[in-house]
Amino acid sequence: MRALAAFAAALAFATLGSCITTTTGHFKPEVSAEQAASDYSHLALAYLDANDVALARKYAQTALQFDSQAADSLGVLALIAQREGDAEVAKAYFEKALRAAPAAASIRNNYAALLFETESFDDAFDELLRVVADTSYAGRAAAYENLGVVALRLNRLDDAKQAFNKASQLDSARYSDE
């Protein structure tokens, strides 16, 4: 019986020993600079959404080390500068981001908000016209609403009415009486 127990114990140790794997060196998957910039940009956006400005800034700057034209990270730095009350720095970052990604409707919409905030209403109106022209932009209804507000500031009442009607049409649940 003792021999059987010893055999079972030896078998168990042999089985456990065969499960141990050792490696030498480190496995590091190759990641392109473009992918790294994209990943860090997404982190920066997530931290900004969570109101952690320090980490948002850190990861946006890290993304820019991989790609100096990473539009999302430039947009994050613009939003940080805007939040910190530095409109000129924000404007410079937004413009650089839009040169890198002219079709980025979300960045253009945020830029329009800065222009509105700094009372550059004509420029905000023009930027919002470009935003609402992008039919794939998820925030299009809100952009139309913003366009209406800017049109009111410019005393362009017909444009305001059209923009508010379009916002209502695109997001009827938001504007219903229910």
TILUM-162066 format. One record per residue (C-alpha): x, y, z; residue in one letter; residue number from 1. Coordinates in Angstrom, 3 decimals. Layout:
N
px: X | py: Y | pz: Z | residuo: A | num: NUM $
...
***
This chain:
178
px: 0.000 | py: 0.000 | pz: 0.000 | residuo: M | num: 1 $
px: 2.861 | py: 2.278 | pz: 0.866 | residuo: R | num: 2 $
px: 4.424 | py: 1.624 | pz: -2.513 | residuo: A | num: 3 $
px: 1.161 | py: 2.518 | pz: -4.243 | residuo: L | num: 4 $
px: 0.952 | py: 5.807 | pz: -2.292 | residuo: A | num: 5 $
px: 4.578 | py: 6.615 | pz: -3.138 | residuo: A | num: 6 $
px: 3.910 | py: 5.826 | pz: -6.811 | residuo: F | num: 7 $
px: 0.804 | py: 8.090 | pz: -6.810 | residuo: A | num: 8 $
px: 2.761 | py: 10.913 | pz: -5.168 | residuo: A | num: 9 $
px: 5.596 | py: 10.552 | pz: -7.684 | residuo: A | num: 10 $
px: 3.085 | py: 10.565 | pz: -10.537 | residuo: L | num: 11 $
px: 1.436 | py: 13.700 | pz: -9.158 | residuo: A | num: 12 $
px: 4.760 | py: 15.513 | pz: -8.843 | residuo: F | num: 13 $
px: 5.772 | py: 14.439 | pz: -12.325 | residuo: A | num: 14 $
px: 2.456 | py: 15.696 | pz: -13.731 | residuo: T | num: 15 $
px: 2.734 | py: 19.026 | pz: -11.893 | residuo: L | num: 16 $
px: 6.313 | py: 19.401 | pz: -13.003 | residuo: G | num: 17 $
px: 5.344 | py: 18.975 | pz: -16.620 | residuo: S | num: 18 $
px: 2.890 | py: 21.882 | pz: -16.323 | residuo: C | num: 19 $
px: 5.630 | py: 24.375 | pz: -15.548 | residuo: I | num: 20 $
px: 6.794 | py: 26.318 | pz: -18.535 | residuo: T | num: 21 $
px: 9.829 | py: 28.490 | pz: -18.530 | residuo: T | num: 22 $
px: 10.719 | py: 31.083 | pz: -21.082 | residuo: T | num: 23 $
px: 13.819 | py: 33.012 | pz: -21.742 | residuo: T | num: 24 $
px: 13.695 | py: 36.539 | pz: -22.985 | residuo: G | num: 25 $
px: 10.608 | py: 38.642 | pz: -23.170 | residuo: H | num: 26 $
px: 7.800 | py: 38.466 | pz: -25.674 | residuo: F | num: 27 $
px: 6.958 | py: 41.890 | pz: -26.999 | residuo: K | num: 28 $
px: 4.509 | py: 42.020 | pz: -29.842 | residuo: P | num: 29 $
px: 5.412 | py: 44.487 | pz: -32.556 | residuo: E | num: 30 $
px: 3.088 | py: 47.454 | pz: -32.515 | residuo: V | num: 31 $
px: 3.193 | py: 50.136 | pz: -35.161 | residuo: S | num: 32 $
px: 3.724 | py: 53.746 | pz: -34.177 | residuo: A | num: 33 $
px: 0.321 | py: 54.495 | pz: -35.691 | residuo: E | num: 34 $
px: -1.374 | py: 51.867 | pz: -33.490 | residuo: Q | num: 35 $
px: 0.475 | py: 53.056 | pz: -30.386 | residuo: A | num: 36 $
px: -0.569 | py: 56.649 | pz: -31.095 | residuo: A | num: 37 $
px: -4.170 | py: 55.519 | pz: -31.584 | residuo: S | num: 38 $
px: -4.176 | py: 53.515 | pz: -28.352 | residuo: D | num: 39 $
px: -2.680 | py: 56.361 | pz: -26.317 | residuo: Y | num: 40 $
px: -5.126 | py: 58.804 | pz: -27.927 | residuo: S | num: 41 $
px: -8.041 | py: 56.602 | pz: -26.836 | residuo: H | num: 42 $
px: -6.617 | py: 56.485 | pz: -23.308 | residuo: L | num: 43 $
px: -6.284 | py: 60.267 | pz: -23.294 | residuo: A | num: 44 $
px: -9.912 | py: 60.675 | pz: -24.377 | residuo: L | num: 45 $
px: -11.088 | py: 58.219 | pz: -21.728 | residuo: A | num: 46 $
px: -9.181 | py: 60.036 | pz: -18.984 | residuo: Y | num: 47 $
px: -10.521 | py: 63.385 | pz: -20.173 | residuo: L | num: 48 $
px: -14.061 | py: 61.965 | pz: -20.096 | residuo: D | num: 49 $
px: -13.328 | py: 60.859 | pz: -16.512 | residuo: A | num: 50 $
px: -12.135 | py: 64.413 | pz: -15.683 | residuo: N | num: 51 $
px: -8.587 | py: 63.260 | pz: -15.008 | residuo: D | num: 52 $
px: -6.840 | py: 66.071 | pz: -16.843 | residuo: V | num: 53 $
px: -3.333 | py: 65.129 | pz: -15.710 | residuo: A | num: 54 $
px: -3.521 | py: 61.616 | pz: -17.139 | residuo: L | num: 55 $
px: -5.363 | py: 62.825 | pz: -20.231 | residuo: A | num: 56 $
px: -2.538 | py: 65.262 | pz: -20.911 | residuo: R | num: 57 $
px: 0.105 | py: 62.614 | pz: -20.216 | residuo: K | num: 58 $
px: -1.369 | py: 60.063 | pz: -22.634 | residuo: Y | num: 59 $
px: -2.102 | py: 62.671 | pz: -25.311 | residuo: A | num: 60 $
px: 1.513 | py: 63.789 | pz: -25.186 | residuo: Q | num: 61 $
px: 2.669 | py: 60.163 | pz: -25.274 | residuo: T | num: 62 $
px: 0.559 | py: 59.579 | pz: -28.391 | residuo: A | num: 63 $
px: 2.189 | py: 62.588 | pz: -30.015 | residuo: L | num: 64 $
px: 5.608 | py: 61.032 | pz: -29.403 | residuo: Q | num: 65 $
px: 4.530 | py: 58.214 | pz: -31.710 | residuo: F | num: 66 $
px: 2.690 | py: 60.424 | pz: -34.214 | residuo: D | num: 67 $
px: 3.034 | py: 64.195 | pz: -34.019 | residuo: S | num: 68 $
px: -0.136 | py: 64.510 | pz: -36.122 | residuo: Q | num: 69 $
px: -2.388 | py: 62.311 | pz: -33.933 | residuo: A | num: 70 $
px: -5.536 | py: 64.400 | pz: -34.372 | residuo: A | num: 71 $
px: -7.453 | py: 62.894 | pz: -31.450 | residuo: D | num: 72 $
px: -4.603 | py: 63.685 | pz: -29.058 | residuo: S | num: 73 $
px: -4.256 | py: 67.190 | pz: -30.428 | residuo: L | num: 74 $
px: -7.998 | py: 67.541 | pz: -29.889 | residuo: G | num: 75 $
px: -7.649 | py: 66.359 | pz: -26.289 | residuo: V | num: 76 $
px: -4.890 | py: 68.905 | pz: -25.656 | residuo: L | num: 77 $
px: -7.141 | py: 71.574 | pz: -27.187 | residuo: A | num: 78 $
px: -9.988 | py: 70.625 | pz: -24.862 | residuo: L | num: 79 $
px: -7.626 | py: 70.679 | pz: -21.876 | residuo: I | num: 80 $
px: -6.359 | py: 74.146 | pz: -22.811 | residuo: A | num: 81 $
px: -9.953 | py: 75.317 | pz: -23.287 | residuo: Q | num: 82 $
px: -10.947 | py: 73.895 | pz: -19.908 | residuo: R | num: 83 $
px: -7.978 | py: 75.683 | pz: -18.346 | residuo: E | num: 84 $
px: -9.088 | py: 78.985 | pz: -19.889 | residuo: G | num: 85 $
px: -6.316 | py: 79.266 | pz: -22.488 | residuo: D | num: 86 $
px: -8.336 | py: 79.922 | pz: -25.630 | residuo: A | num: 87 $
px: -5.351 | py: 80.798 | pz: -27.844 | residuo: E | num: 88 $
px: -3.544 | py: 77.547 | pz: -27.052 | residuo: V | num: 89 $
px: -6.791 | py: 75.621 | pz: -27.523 | residuo: A | num: 90 $
px: -7.357 | py: 77.279 | pz: -30.890 | residuo: K | num: 91 $
px: -3.831 | py: 76.397 | pz: -32.036 | residuo: A | num: 92 $
px: -4.298 | py: 72.737 | pz: -31.040 | residuo: Y | num: 93 $
px: -7.706 | py: 72.548 | pz: -32.723 | residuo: F | num: 94 $
px: -6.341 | py: 74.040 | pz: -35.932 | residuo: E | num: 95 $
px: -3.399 | py: 71.625 | pz: -35.946 | residuo: K | num: 96 $
px: -5.771 | py: 68.702 | pz: -35.297 | residuo: A | num: 97 $
px: -8.031 | py: 69.778 | pz: -38.150 | residuo: L | num: 98 $
px: -5.069 | py: 70.112 | pz: -40.525 | residuo: R | num: 99 $
px: -4.177 | py: 66.521 | pz: -39.624 | residuo: A | num: 100 $
px: -7.770 | py: 65.250 | pz: -39.915 | residuo: A | num: 101 $
px: -9.990 | py: 67.725 | pz: -41.807 | residuo: P | num: 102 $
px: -12.950 | py: 65.318 | pz: -41.795 | residuo: A | num: 103 $
px: -12.943 | py: 64.826 | pz: -37.997 | residuo: A | num: 104 $
px: -16.429 | py: 66.140 | pz: -37.226 | residuo: A | num: 105 $
px: -16.125 | py: 65.707 | pz: -33.457 | residuo: S | num: 106 $
px: -12.944 | py: 67.808 | pz: -33.352 | residuo: I | num: 107 $
px: -14.531 | py: 70.406 | pz: -35.652 | residuo: R | num: 108 $
px: -17.642 | py: 70.504 | pz: -33.423 | residuo: N | num: 109 $
px: -15.478 | py: 71.088 | pz: -30.339 | residuo: N | num: 110 $
px: -13.590 | py: 73.800 | pz: -32.225 | residuo: Y | num: 111 $
px: -16.901 | py: 75.456 | pz: -33.087 | residuo: A | num: 112 $
px: -17.777 | py: 75.420 | pz: -29.374 | residuo: A | num: 113 $
px: -14.518 | py: 77.221 | pz: -28.607 | residuo: L | num: 114 $
px: -15.230 | py: 79.762 | pz: -31.339 | residuo: L | num: 115 $
px: -18.694 | py: 80.342 | pz: -29.866 | residuo: F | num: 116 $
px: -17.212 | py: 80.695 | pz: -26.382 | residuo: E | num: 117 $
px: -14.792 | py: 83.338 | pz: -27.675 | residuo: T | num: 118 $
px: -17.655 | py: 85.093 | pz: -29.491 | residuo: E | num: 119 $
px: -16.323 | py: 84.306 | pz: -32.972 | residuo: S | num: 120 $
px: -19.865 | py: 83.583 | pz: -34.083 | residuo: F | num: 121 $
px: -19.332 | py: 83.798 | pz: -37.857 | residuo: D | num: 122 $
px: -16.465 | py: 81.310 | pz: -37.664 | residuo: D | num: 123 $
px: -18.451 | py: 79.031 | pz: -35.338 | residuo: A | num: 124 $
px: -21.354 | py: 79.101 | pz: -37.800 | residuo: F | num: 125 $
px: -19.059 | py: 78.129 | pz: -40.696 | residuo: D | num: 126 $
px: -17.470 | py: 75.286 | pz: -38.729 | residuo: E | num: 127 $
px: -20.869 | py: 73.950 | pz: -37.667 | residuo: L | num: 128 $
px: -22.054 | py: 73.991 | pz: -41.280 | residuo: L | num: 129 $
px: -19.170 | py: 71.642 | pz: -42.057 | residuo: R | num: 130 $
px: -20.025 | py: 69.441 | pz: -39.052 | residuo: V | num: 131 $
px: -23.693 | py: 69.010 | pz: -39.977 | residuo: V | num: 132 $
px: -22.731 | py: 68.225 | pz: -43.579 | residuo: A | num: 133 $
px: -21.127 | py: 64.988 | pz: -42.309 | residuo: D | num: 134 $
px: -24.123 | py: 62.642 | pz: -42.364 | residuo: T | num: 135 $
px: -22.156 | py: 59.940 | pz: -40.542 | residuo: S | num: 136 $
px: -21.427 | py: 62.130 | pz: -37.511 | residuo: Y | num: 137 $
px: -23.242 | py: 60.693 | pz: -34.493 | residuo: A | num: 138 $
px: -23.684 | py: 64.090 | pz: -32.845 | residuo: G | num: 139 $
px: -25.315 | py: 65.664 | pz: -35.869 | residuo: R | num: 140 $
px: -28.627 | py: 66.523 | pz: -34.139 | residuo: A | num: 141 $
px: -26.805 | py: 68.345 | pz: -31.336 | residuo: A | num: 142 $
px: -24.612 | py: 70.094 | pz: -33.919 | residuo: A | num: 143 $
px: -27.742 | py: 71.345 | pz: -35.681 | residuo: Y | num: 144 $
px: -29.038 | py: 72.611 | pz: -32.352 | residuo: E | num: 145 $
px: -25.722 | py: 74.413 | pz: -31.777 | residuo: N | num: 146 $
px: -25.939 | py: 75.804 | pz: -35.302 | residuo: L | num: 147 $
px: -29.369 | py: 77.190 | pz: -34.427 | residuo: G | num: 148 $
px: -28.030 | py: 78.865 | pz: -31.294 | residuo: V | num: 149 $
px: -25.178 | py: 80.450 | pz: -33.253 | residuo: V | num: 150 $
px: -27.598 | py: 81.584 | pz: -35.971 | residuo: A | num: 151 $
px: -29.704 | py: 83.278 | pz: -33.289 | residuo: L | num: 152 $
px: -26.611 | py: 85.101 | pz: -32.017 | residuo: R | num: 153 $
px: -25.991 | py: 86.278 | pz: -35.573 | residuo: L | num: 154 $
px: -29.645 | py: 87.318 | pz: -35.901 | residuo: N | num: 155 $
px: -30.066 | py: 84.858 | pz: -38.767 | residuo: R | num: 156 $
px: -33.551 | py: 83.828 | pz: -37.753 | residuo: L | num: 157 $
px: -34.400 | py: 81.780 | pz: -40.860 | residuo: D | num: 158 $
px: -31.155 | py: 79.810 | pz: -40.509 | residuo: D | num: 159 $
px: -31.877 | py: 79.278 | pz: -36.812 | residuo: A | num: 160 $
px: -35.377 | py: 78.000 | pz: -37.527 | residuo: K | num: 161 $
px: -34.088 | py: 75.596 | pz: -40.196 | residuo: Q | num: 162 $
px: -31.334 | py: 74.333 | pz: -37.902 | residuo: A | num: 163 $
px: -33.696 | py: 73.743 | pz: -34.976 | residuo: F | num: 164 $
px: -36.195 | py: 71.987 | pz: -37.243 | residuo: N | num: 165 $
px: -33.448 | py: 69.716 | pz: -38.584 | residuo: K | num: 166 $
px: -32.256 | py: 68.973 | pz: -35.048 | residuo: A | num: 167 $
px: -35.803 | py: 68.043 | pz: -34.122 | residuo: S | num: 168 $
px: -36.164 | py: 65.858 | pz: -37.195 | residuo: Q | num: 169 $
px: -32.904 | py: 64.005 | pz: -36.532 | residuo: L | num: 170 $
px: -33.566 | py: 63.459 | pz: -32.851 | residuo: D | num: 171 $
px: -37.332 | py: 63.371 | pz: -32.517 | residuo: S | num: 172 $
px: -37.193 | py: 61.472 | pz: -29.218 | residuo: A | num: 173 $
px: -35.227 | py: 64.316 | pz: -27.658 | residuo: R | num: 174 $
px: -37.734 | py: 66.938 | pz: -28.744 | residuo: Y | num: 175 $
px: -41.011 | py: 65.070 | pz: -28.270 | residuo: S | num: 176 $
px: -43.617 | py: 66.244 | pz: -25.782 | residuo: D | num: 177 $
px: -43.772 | py: 62.913 | pz: -23.995 | residuo: E | num: 178 $
***
